Amino acid sequence: MRIRARLLIVLGWLSACLGQTIAPVPATAPPPPTVIRAGHLLDVRTGNLLADQVIVVQNDKIASVGPATQVTPPAGARVVDLSGATVLPGLIDVHTHLTFNPKFGYEQLGISVPREALIGAKNARLTLEAGFTTVRNVGARGYSDIALRDAIEAGDVPGPRIIASGPALGITGGHCDNNLLPYDYHATEDGVADGIEAVQHKVREVIKYGADVIKICATGGVLSKGDDPRASQYTLEEMKVIVAEAHRLGRKVAAHAHGAQGILWATQAGVDSIEHGSYIDDAAIAAMKKNGTYLVPTLYLEDWMAENLQKIGLPEMYARKMRQIAPIVHRNIAHAFSSGVKIALGTDAAVYPHGLNARELAVYVRIGMTPLQAIQTSTLNAADLLGWTDRVGAIAPGKWADIIAVNGNPVEDVSTLQNVRFVMKGGQVYKDAR
């Protein structure tokens, strides 16, 4: 009876509380729309430069786009006058390492994961201000890029939208393992996994901790100790399991691959993109075209390394491999492009300073692309690779209001994109140097 009485008292108290009139929370008024007056707007699909355009932005999306004579600005709209500039969609870099700086050799061992996350905050801002409003970050220690992605989404720090991989998957002793420390330390990177069962588990593990995309190391690398960029590392069977598990769980797979055998195996396994592709051959090209696999070249880094090799003091174990690979990369990538392989822009920023990402475009033009084709690698093509065609890559109603502006005509001179004057991401202005 005592318990029943207490229950009746509690129920009566709850009824009284629920019966009270609760004052409604005042609705927050939506922000006023923004109207961008563009002197010229680049249609990245056709290459047409449209004069006197108006873009209406509501919240974080593009509401409408059209000629100034046909668009009536909404009442109370904030006006951004870019009538003296060329406007185009925010650029996309699908191969960055925001949490790293150009540090090579044993000095890397003194940098903690929390320090790398803070380095990433700085580099995210530099990348955004350079006009890159979306990036795919393919490789970071301790899930620091996941933390950075979440901080940017929460509005804690400025930066581009990030599709993050967390630690890259690699074999014991391979390009994505920690080979700078001796046996005594028993040091192994977070993403190391060998064998069918282990790689399947590792895919699930990195997804558990927040990975949007899976990065794997299919071959050796340049900036790693004791391996050969031409040598395959994961087996075809291991990569098939990685891809099957990732795709089943809704993630795409990016494969670091320099050597021809590794490129071919990764493509046959079903990866979504090949990163670097330095030693690509005709068999790998044919397989990539058949499967619709994207190639993500990272070409400007060779130029930057050639200019700065002595100044940065690159360890000889890395410099030797860089000297071997540099003469053939541009020729092989040019062959892949002319053969019809799909290309999306990637920079490997961190091998050289962040914020120089747009210099990659000029190298693409040098190997045979038109300026428009180069721009498309960083807009339409990159958006397609990410699976975000409905969100980014063009200025159109319904897409995120990721908009940049430059002086001059980038279709005539793609290097104008190295000096972005205005950056909007999601309707918010992050740079205005008009």
N, C-alpha and C positions, 0 to 999 in steps of 0.2 A: 504493500500500500504506500509505503514511504517513497519508493522509486516512482510509482505511478503519479504521486502528487508532485514530485519534482518535475516529471515530464510534462505534466499539465501546466506547471508554472512557466517552464521554458517555452512551450508551444504558445502560451498566451503572450509571453514577451515578444516572441518572433512575430506573432500576428499583429501586435501593436506597432512594431517597427515597420513591418511591411505595409501597414495601413496608413502610415504617415505620408504626407505629401512631400515628395523630394523635388527640390527646385531643379528645373532642367539646366543642363550645362549649355551656356550660350554657344551657338554654332560659330566656328571660325570662318570668317569670310574668305573665299578663295582669293589668291593673289590676282592682281589685275593682269590682263594679258599683255604680252610684249609684241610690238610690231618692229620687225627689222626691215629697213629700206635698203635693198641691195642694188648698188650700181650695176653690177653684173652677178649673175648666179650661174655656176657651172653645173650643167646636167651631166653627171658623171657617166650616164649610160650612153649618151649620144655624142658628147663633147661639145654640144652647143652652148654658147655663152649667151645667156638670156639677159637682156637689158631691162633696167628699171623694174625690178621684181619686189614684191612684198611678201614677207613670211610672217604669219601670225602664230605666236606661241602661247599656248594656254597650259599652265602648270608646267609639266616637264615634257610635253609633247608638241609636235607641230600640228596646228589646227588646220591651216590652209596655206597655199602658196599660189601666187599668180602675178600677172602684170599689175603695176600700180594703178593703171586705168580701170581695172576690173575688181580690185579688192578694196572694200571699204573698211578702214581700221576701226576696231571696236571702240566704243566710248570709254574714256578713261585709260586707254592703253598707254604703256610706257613705250616710247619710240627710241630705237637704236638706229642712228644714221650711219649706214655703211655705203652711202651713195657714191663714195669715191673708191670703193674697194671691190674685190672679187670674192664672192661668198661660195663656200662649198662645204660638204659634210665633214664632220670631224674625222680625222684619219685613224686608222687601226693598225696596230703593230702586233702580229701574232706570235712573236718570239722575243720576249724580254726576260730579264732577271733583275727586277726592281730592287731586290734586297741585297744585291751585290754591287760593288764598285770595281773599277779596274785595279785589282790587287792580285798579284801573281806569286806563286811559289809559297814558301813557308810562312810568309807574313799573314797569310789567310788564317792560320791556326790561332791567332790571337784575337779573333773577332767572335764574340758570343752571338747566340741566336737573338737575344733581346736587342743587342746592338744592331744586328742586321735588320730587324724590324724597323728601327728608327732610321737607319740608312734608307730603307724602302720608302718611308714617309717623305724624305727629302727628294728622292728620285721620282716618286709619283708626281709630286708637284712640278718638277722640271719637265717631265714627260707630258703632262697635261698642258702646260704653258707652251710647249712646242707644237701643240695642235693635235696631239694624239689623245682622243677622248675615250678610246677603248683599247685595252691590251690583253693579250693572253700571256700569262707569266708561267714559263715552263721550266720549273726547277727552283726550289728554295729549301733551305735547311729548317728543320724544326717547325714546319708549317707557318713560317713567318709571313709568307705571302697570303695565306688564308687570313691571318690576323690583320694584315694590311688591307686586304679586300673588305673585310667586315668593318674596319675603322672608316674607310672611305664611304661605304654604303650608309654608315650611321651618321655621316657628316662630321666626324671628329677631325679628319684631315682632308685636304684637297688632293684629288688625284683622278686618274681615269677609271672607267669601269674595268674591273679585273676579272678575267676568267683564270682561275688559279689552279695549279697542279699539286702544290705541296711538293714533297720529295720525289725526285725522278726515280723510276725503277731501273735497276741495273744489276749486272752479275757481280759476284765477289771478285774484287781486283780489277773491275772494269772502269770505264770512263766515269761512271756515276758513283763509284766507291771512293772512300777516303784513302788514297795511297801515299800520302805524304808522311804518315807516321809509321814507325817500325813495328815489328811483331809484338814487342813488349806491351804496347798500348791496346792491342786487340780492338783497334778502331774500325768501325764499319758504319757506313752512311745509313740513314733511316730507310732508304728505299731499296736496299740490297735484298734480292731474293733469287734463289736458284731452284730450278726444277718446277714441274707442272703444278704440284700442290702448293708450293711456296709462292709462286707468282700469282696464282689465283687468290690466295689469302692476302697477298700484299695489295692487290687491286682493291679488295674489299676494305682493307685497313685504311688506305689513303682516302677512299671515299667516305668512310666512317668519320674521318677527321676533317672533312670539308672540301675535298678535291672536286673541282668542276670538270677537269680534263685529266687524262692520264698521260704522263710523259715517260717514255722508255728510252733506254740507250741501246740501240741495235748494233752499234759498232763502237770501236775505240774513238778517241777524240784527240784534239790538238793540245788543249790546256789540261792535260792529265798525265800523270807519271806512269811509265812502264807499259803503255799500250800503243797500238798501231791504229790510226784512223781508218785504214783500209780493211782491217780485220773485223769480221762479224763477231758479235758477242752472244746475245741471246740466240737460241736456236729457233728455227721456223716453228717447231711444235710449241715452244714456250710462248712465242709471240702470238700464235693462234689462240692460245688459252687466255692471254692477257686481253686481246681484242674482243674475244667472245664475251668475257666477263664484263669488260668495260661497257660494251655496246648494250648488253642485256640490262645493265644498271643505268643506262642513259648517259654515258660519258663517251666522248670521242678520244682518240689516241693519237698523240704526236710522237714520232720516232726520230730521235737524233740518229742520223745515219750519214756517214761520209763514204764508206766503201760500197762498191757496186753490189757485192753479194748481200750485204746487210740491207741495202735499199730494196733489192729484189725480194728478199725474204719478208721484210716488213710490209711491202706492198701486197705480196701474196697472202700474208696473214690478215690483211684488211685494215691496216692503219689508215687514219684519215689524212695524215700529212707526213711528209718526209722533211726533216729539218736539215738544212745545209746541202746535202746531195753532192758533195764535192767531186767524187769519182763516178758519178752517174754514167751508165753506158746505155747502148741501144736496147738491150734486153730489159733493163730497169725502166727505161722510157716507155717501151711498149706496154709493160705491165701497168705502169702508172696511168697511162692513157686508157687502157682497158678498164681499170677499176675506178677511174675518176679521182685518183689520189692527187692531192695538192702537193706541190713542191714549195717549200719556204726557204728561199736562198737567204744567206746572210753575207752579203758581198762587201759592203762598205768597210767591214772590220778588217779585211785584208789591206785596203788602202790606208786605214788608220794605223794599223800595225806597221806597215812599211815605213810610214812617216815617223813613227814614235818608238820603234823597236829599241834603239839605243837609249833613248831618254827614260823609258819605263824600266829598263833593266830586266827584260824578260829572261827567265832562266833558260839556259842553253837546252835543257831537255824539252822545253816547249818551243823555243826559237827554231830548233832543227826541224821539227815537224811543220812549223809555220812556213819555213822556207821551201819545204818540199811541196806543200799543198797549194801555196799561193799562185804559182804560174799556171795551174791547170783549171782552177775553179771557175773563173769568168768564162773561159772557152766552153767548158762542159755545161754550165748553166745556160749560156746562150744557145747551145745546141738543143738542150731540153726545151727551152722556150720556143725556138723556131720549129721544133717537132710537134708542138701543140700541147705540151704538158701545162696544166693549170698552175698559175703562180699566185701566191699570196705573200704580201710583204711581211718580212720578219727581219730583225736587226741584230739580235743577240746583244742588245745594249746591256752593258756591264763589262763586256770585253773592251769597249771604249765608253767614254763618258755619256751618261744619259742626257737626253735633250737634243742630241744630234741625229735623232732617228730619221728625219726627212732626207738626210744625205744619201740614204739607201736608194731613193727614187732616181737620183741622177745617175747612179751606177746602172740601174736597170735600163735607162735610156742609152747609156754607153754600150750595152751589150745587144742592142737592137730593138728595144721597145720604143713606141712613140710615147711622148709625154702623157697622153691620155691613157694608154695601156698601163703605164707605170702607176698613174693615179688610181686606176681601177684595181690594181693589186692591193692598194691600201684602203679601198672603200668597198666596192661591190664584191670583189673576190674574197677579201678577208671576212666580210660579213657572212658570205656563203659558207666558208670553211667553219666559222664559229657556230653556224646554225642560227644566226641572228639577223637574217635578211629582212625580217618583218620589223626590226627595231633600229638598226643602224645601217650605215653605208650609203645613204642617199638622203636628199632633202625632199621629203614627201609627207603628206598628211598621215598622221598615225604613228610616225616614227618618233623616237626620242629627239628632242631639240638639241642635238649635238652639232654645232655650227661653228665654222672658223672663217676667217677672212684674211686675205693677203692683198698687197698692192701688186698690180700687174696681172698678167695672164699666164697661169700655170700650164695651160695647154701649149703655149709657145715656149715657155721657159719653166721647166719643172722645179728649178732651183729656187723660184720665188717661195716655195713651200718651206724653205729653210728659215724664213723670216715671217712667222705668223704674227699678225697684229691684233687679232681678236679671237677669243676662245669662249664659247658657251657650251656647257654640258648640262643636259637636262633642264634647260631654260634658265640656268644660273650663269652669270658672266664671271669667269675666272681670270680673264686677261683682257684689257682694253688699252691698247697702245696706239690708238688712231692718231 
